[in-house]
């Protein structure tokens, strides 16, 4: 049992609340929040964080970074992926993420041939999530072409590629692994990587009629230009003209929108999947947050390439990017007197749950609560009115003390229950990759 002096809910703070199902004896806390869903993750990229920060011969961009990523991905097998993902998921839990949507496209062996078990890499993700104790929405990715012009996958992309038939078999094969903590959905890598006929075939398949649907879209200006040149429409415009986009969809990044596209996403009920630290690292651009919120749009956050693993930093830089662009403060709070921290946490929590295919909730009863550190000087003299603002905007000292997922304490006093063994296996795997 966990007793919270203040439990945050989407309807405001509740006082003196008992949360049942917390095993391992009783515990008390001053401030308890619902854990944040991480709606966009490429787990393997955590092991290359910091390895693409050396200037190349020309102007570096997403496209030059992508070549570094391809080279790194070419060396990873199932055991390395499981070790990397488990370490990442421990870091997520310690930071306050309690569920992750894994946008997973490392399907094949490095030469593009299938593993003996075509689901080997997907199952490595499932096992890593179980080991760490984080909730998982596994999103196997369909990736078929190298551009809007339908060019074949490059040599470095072959391990991502599946036919529609192989992709649907993979989805069907993963069905027995579903559990209360493991959801499944589908992911279309991008419009440039999935031809129209393939997209329609997947969306019409029985296995894809339930669960979340995720897609990268309008992340880069070059992508918008190519889509206009070849398909005669902007990416989000084209998607809405060719698919029934609704609340099941998560449009990841959606950085470059015109006004009509922005309104279309907001009105559809889809979630905009925002990844501010990765979008900044790659030079993608800034999402038009104020107009989107005013249109009633839903959003969530993800750590994507994991150059940062922190919901605090994602939300802080989501707000700070808007302040830099608009020259105003408190942008995410759209009503007089509204707390920026509470507005960000609530909207990202709601949008993240929706994007993960989880049912809506009003509070953390039966969900995954995180306990903030009562003893931290950063929360001294803070009340329920400004505790979340302090959590997000008072600095970089970790404030997530305890984390409860599925009735089990996965983090206690800032430590994950198996962090040492998982970190040792991660180091071994990364050292082997570096030597390869």
N, C-alpha and C positions, 0 to 999 in steps of 0.2 A: 504494500500500500504506500502511495506517495501522497503526502498532504501538502497542498500548495496554498500559501498565504494569498497569493494572487495568481490566478490562472487566466491567461489571455485567451479570448475567444473572438470570433468574427463579430460578435454582438457586444463586445466590450469585455472589461475585466470582471471576473467573478472572484469573490473573496472566500477564503477558508474552504477549499474544495479538496475532497479526497478522491484520488484516482486509484481505483482498484486494479488488480492484475500486475502490480509491480512486485515481482518476486524478490526474494533475498532480504526480507525484513522491511520494517517501516523506514520511511525517510521523510524529511521535511525540507521545504524550500520556500524562498520568498517569491521569486518570479519564475513561472513555468510557461513555456510557449510550445505551440505545435512545431514539430520538426519540419524543416523545409524540404520539399521534393526538388531534386536536381533533374530538370527536364531534358538535358542534352549532354551526353557524355560519349567521348571516344576514349575508352579506358587506356588503350595501349600508348596513347600520346603523352600520358603522364611521365613515362620514362624518358621522353625526349625534351621535356621542358627545359629551356635554357640552352638548347643545342642549336638553335637557329637564329642566334642573335649576333652573328658576324656578317658585316656588310659584304655583299657580292660586287661583281664588276659594274653592275648597272643599278638602277633604282629597284630596290627590293619591294616585294608586294606579296599578296596572298599566293600568287602563282609561283614565285620563286621559293617561298616557304613550303609549298606543296611538294616540290621535288625533294627537299630534305626529308619531309615526312614519308614519302614513298620509299626512299632509301632505308630509312629506319624500319618501316613496317615490313620490309622484305625479309628481315632476319628473325621475326617473331613466330614461334610455334605455340602449340596449345599450353605447354607447361609454363613457358615464359609469360604468356598472356594471363594465365590464372594467377601467377605470382604478382604481376604488375597490377592487375585489377583488384586483387585482395588488398594490397597496400593502399591503393587509391581509395577503396571503399572504407578502409579504416580511417584514412584522413578525412573523408567526407563526414563520417559519423562524429568524429571528434570536433568537427567544425560546425555541426548542427544540421547537416543533411541526413535525412532518415530514409529516403527512397531515391532511386536513381533510374532514369530512362537511358538505357544503353543503346545507342545508335551504332549498331555493330555491322561492319562490312568486311572484316578480315575472315573470309570464309574458307579459302583454299590454301593449299601449300604455296610456297613462294614462286614456284614455276607455273602456277595456275591450275595444276591438277587437283582434283578433289582428294581430301583425306579418305582413308578407309571408312571412317565414319564421317559423312559430310557435315554432321553437326558438331564435330570435335571442338571447333573454336567457340561456337555458341555455348556448348556445355562447360567450357572453361570459364566463361563469364558467369554462368549459373552457379557453378561450384564456388567461385570467388565470392559471390554475393552471400551464399549460404555460410561460408566460413567467416566472413566479416560480420554477418548479422544485419545487413541492410536490406530493405525492401527493393525489389527489382521489377522494372518493366523492360523486358528484352524486346528490342526492335530490330530484327534482322533486316538488312538493307538490300534492296534490289538495285544493282549497279550493272549497266549493260553496255553503254557507249561512252566514248571519250569526248563528246561534244554535241551541240545542237545539230550539227550536220550529219550525225550518225556514224562518225568514224569509229573504227574498232578500238577496243581498249589497248592502251600502250602496254609494253612488256611489264612495266611496274604496276599497272592496274589489274593485271590478269587475276591476281589472287582475290580481287574484290568481286569478280564477275560471276553471275549465275544467269542461266536462262529462266524464263518465266516458269517453266515446268519444274526445274530444279529448286527454284525459290519456293514454290508452293509446296513441294515435298518437304523442304526444310521446315516450313511453318507447321505442316501437319505432324512432322516427327517430334517437334518440340511440345506439342499439346500435352502429352502425359507428364511433363515436368512442371506444369502449372500448379500453383499452390496458393494459400492465402498470402504468402509473401512474394510470389513470383507471378507477375502478370505478363502478358505477351501482346504485341501489336505488330504493325507493319511499318516499314519505312521505305520510301522512295528516295534514293539518294538526292536527286535533283532533277529538274526538267532536262538538263543537258545530258544526264546519264541514263534517263529512262524514256524511250520512245513512247509516243502517244498510245499506240496499240498495246504495248506491254503494260502501261499504266492502267488502261481500261480493263485488260484481262485480269490483272491482280485485284483491282477494286471490285470486279464482278464475281470473283471466286468465293465460294461459300466460306472458306477458312478466313477470309478477310472481312467478313460482314459484321464482325464485332471487334471491339477494342480500338486502341488509339491508332491514328495514322499520322506519321511525321514525314516532313520533307524539308530539305534545305531549299530556300528560295530567295532570290533577289539579294544575295549577300554582297556581291561585287558589282561595280559599275560595268565591268567588262561582260559580266553575265547578262545584264540588262540589254546592253548593246547587241550582243550576239543573238539574244532571243528576238529582239526587234528586227534584226537583219534577216533572220532565217524563218521565224514563225510569224512575223508581222505583228507582234504584240509584246507588251512588257510581261515579265514572268508571272507576276501575281494576276494580272489581267488575263493572260492565257489560261492559267490554272482555273480561275473561276469560270471561264467560258467552256472548259472541257471536263470539269469534275464538280460533283455536288459537295462543295466544301461546307462542313458544318462543325458542330461542337466536338466531334471526334478528332478533328485535325489540329495539328500543331505545326505552324509555319515558322521554321527555325531561321532566325536572323531577320528576314523580311526588312532589311535595312533601307533599301532604296525603293520607295513607294511614291506614287503620285497621290493626289487627294482622293481620286476615285478608288484606287486600290486600298488605301487606308480605310475608307468607309466600308468597303466590301468585307475586309477582314473583321472589323468591329461588328458589323451587322450579322455576319455569319455565325457568330458564337465561337469561332475558332480561337486558339491561343497563339499569340505571338511568342515564340521561344527566344528570349533575349540572353545573350552571353557577353556582357560588356567587357570583361577582361580579355577574352579571346578576340572579340571584335576590335578592341583597341590594339592588341598585340599584332594582329594581322593587317591593321590599317583599313578595316572594312568601312567605317563610317558610323554615324550616330542614328539610331532609330528615332522617328519623330514622336516621342512619348507624349508631350502635352496634348497635341491634337488627337492622338489615338485614345487617350484616356477620356477626353471630352466627348469623343464619339461612342464611349461605352465599351471600348475594347478590353479584352482579357489578355494578361501576359503572365509568364512565369520566367524563371531564370535557370541557366545551366552553366556549368564550368567548362564544357566543350573540350578544348585541348588541354585544360588543366595546368595552365601556367599559373593559375591560382586556384586553390580549392577552399573556397570560403563564401558562404552566402552573404556574409557581412560585406565583403569586398565587392561582390557582384552588385548588390543593392546600392552600396555607397557610390560606386562609379556609374551606375545607371543614373542616379540623381546628379552626381557631379558633372557628368557629361552634358546633361541638359542645362545645368547652370552655366557652364562654359559657353554653350551654344547660344543661350537666350539672354545671358547677362542678368539673370534673375535668380533668386534663391527659393528654396522650398517648392520646387516645381511639381513633384509628384503629389503633393497635397493640393487638391483642387478646390477645397472649401475653406472658408475662413475659420481659423482655429484648429484645423485638422493637423494631426501629427504626421510628419513626413515618414518617420520610422514605422508607425503603425500602418499607414497607407501602403507603404512598400511591402511590408511583411504579409499583410492580409492578402493583397492582390496577388503577390507571387505565390503564396501558399495555396490560395484557391486555384489559380491558373495552373500551378504545378500539379496539383491533384488531378485536375481535369485532363491535362496532357498525359499523365501517367495511366489514365483509365481507371482511376480510383473514384469511389463515390464521393459526392460533396459532403462536407461535415461542417458543423458550426463551432466545434471545439476539439480538444484533444482526447476526450473520453473515448477509449478504444483505439486511438491513433498512437502516434509515436511522439511523446513529449520530450522536450529538452529542458534542462534545469540550468539557469544562469547562476554564476558564482556569487553567492551572497557576500563573500568576504572581499571581493575586489574593490579597491578604491574607486574604480570607474563607476561603480553603482552606489557609492556612498551618498546618502541623503536623496536618492532617487525614489520617486513614487511611481505608482502604476501609470500616472499620466505621462511620464517621460522616460520610463525604463527602457523601452525599445529604441527610442532616440539615442539614449546613452549606449546601448548595445551596438548600434550601427555606426554612430558618429563620434564616439569618444576615444578612438585610438585602435591599436592593433593587438592589444593584450587579449589572448583567448578568454572568452567569458562563458563558454559552454562547459559546465562542470560535469553533468551527468546526462546520459541519453538512454531512453527506454524504447525498445522496439519489440513488438510482439510479446509484451509481458516480460521481457528479459532486459536486464541492465547490460548494455553492450559497452557503455563508457561509464566509469565511476571515478570520481576525483581526477578527471582529465585523462584517464588511461583506458584504452581499449583492452578488453580482457585477454586478447591474444596478440597484442601489437608487437611484442619482441620477436616471436617466432615468425610472424608474417613479414616483418621488416628484414629479418635475416634471409628469408627465402627471396625476397625482392632484391636485396643487394647481390645475392649470388646470381640471379637471373640477369640483372642489368650488367654486371661485370662480364658475364658470358657473352652478352650481346655486343658489348664494347670491344671484346677480343675477336669477334667473328669477322 
